Amino acid sequence: MTRLSVNINKIALLRNARGGNLPDLIQTAKDIERFGAQGITVHPRPDQRHICYQDVLDLAPVVTTEFNIEGYPSKQWMDLVLRVKPAQATLVPDAREQLTSDHGWKAREHKAFLSDICSELKRNAIRSSVFVDPVPDDVAGASECGADRVELYTGPYAHDYASDRERAVRPYVKAVEEAERVGLEVNAGHDLNLHNLRFLKESVPNLAEVSIGHALVSDALYLGLEESVKRYLMCLK
């Protein structure tokens, strides 16, 4: 079964809008795990507009499933990751001012940089995942950098799903075939929701993990958090 890791950035964003501790980020993470999710994802950004670095430190002793920290591997971010030692660190090529992730690494162009990061993570027993577009060459490049996994950017899939889902998913099938060829496991994330997730899972059944936050939290406004987590898990069975 593909694992569901819930990104809780939007919970932190809601809390930060008013200050204080409502909603309680730590309790929400515990509840998401209790509802059946197999992981918690956070993506601290330099401006700390949602997840703060202190949140990551506070979550580390609490998360009992798989903890995944995403972000651009700056020195500050790496210092945090090496201090926390999560199960997985996902390397994302975000610019400092970027609103949300919208592209993957051209891994071969950044091979020296990514190789150093992946080596450091491996020395600290942290699984490395490189965020890439669904392009076989970028998947192979991530393998050459020493990554353990790739996370496929699924924004284009979500965008094209309604008009032609077979065409939308085709690059992901090819990217996963390349990942299998070079010995990488595959994660996926961005704009996945209750409408498009099941078809992705059916088309690419050997996904290791999906990371979903924005859509799941939005669905929770109508369905409740527990029911939303359960429905996403059903899509992955």
Residue, then its C-alpha position, 0 to 999 in steps of 0.5 A: m500500500t502506498r503510504l499517506s504522509v500528511n503535510i501540516n503546513k496549512i494547519a500552521l498557516l491558520r494558527n499563525a494568522r491569529g497568533g497563539n496556538l489555535p489550532d494546536l499543531i502538535q495535537t493535530a499531528k497526533d490526531i492525523e496519525r491516530f486517524g491512520a496516516q503513515g507520516i507527517t510532512v513539514h516544509p519550513r520556509p525561510d520566512q516561516r510563514h507557516i511551519c516554524y523551525q521551532d515547530v519542527l523541533d517540537l514535532a520531532p519527539v512527538v511524531t511516531t510515524e514517518f517524519n518527512i522534512e521538505g525544503y531547499p537544502s540551505k545551511q540553516w535547513m540542513d542544520l535543522v534536519l541534522r539536529v532532528k534526524p527525521a526518517q526522510a529529508t526531501l530536497v526541493p529547489d524552491a527560491r527564497e520568496q517562492l509561494t509554493s513548489d512548482h518545479g523539480w530539480k534538473a538533477r544533473e545540472h546540480k549534481a555536485f551540490l545534490s551529491d554533497i547533500c545526499s552524502e551528508l544525509k546518508r552519513n546521518a542515516i536519513r533517507s534522501s528524496v529529490f523532488v523532480d519533474p516526471v522526466p526520466d533524465d531527471v530521475a536518473g540524475a537523482s540516482e547519480c547524486g546518491a538519492d534514495r528516492v525521488e518525489l515526482y512533482t504532480g502539479p502538471y498531472a493534477h492540472d491536466y487530469a480533467s481534460d485527459r487523464e490518460r495523457a496526464v499520467r503517461p509521463y509519471v508511468k515512464a518516470v517510475e519505470e526509469a526509477e525502477r531501472v536505476g533502483l530508486e523508490v518513488n514518492a509523489g506530491h503536489d495538488l493531489n486530491l480526492h478526485n485525481l489520487r485514485f487514478l494515479k495510484e491505479s496507474v502507478p501502483n508501486l508508489a512508495e508514498v504520497s505527500i498531501g496537505h492543501a487539498l486534505v486540509s481543505d476537504a477537512l473544512y467540509l468532511g472533518l479531519e478524521e473523515s478526510v484522512k480516511r478517504y485519502l487512505m481509501c484512494l490508496k488501497 
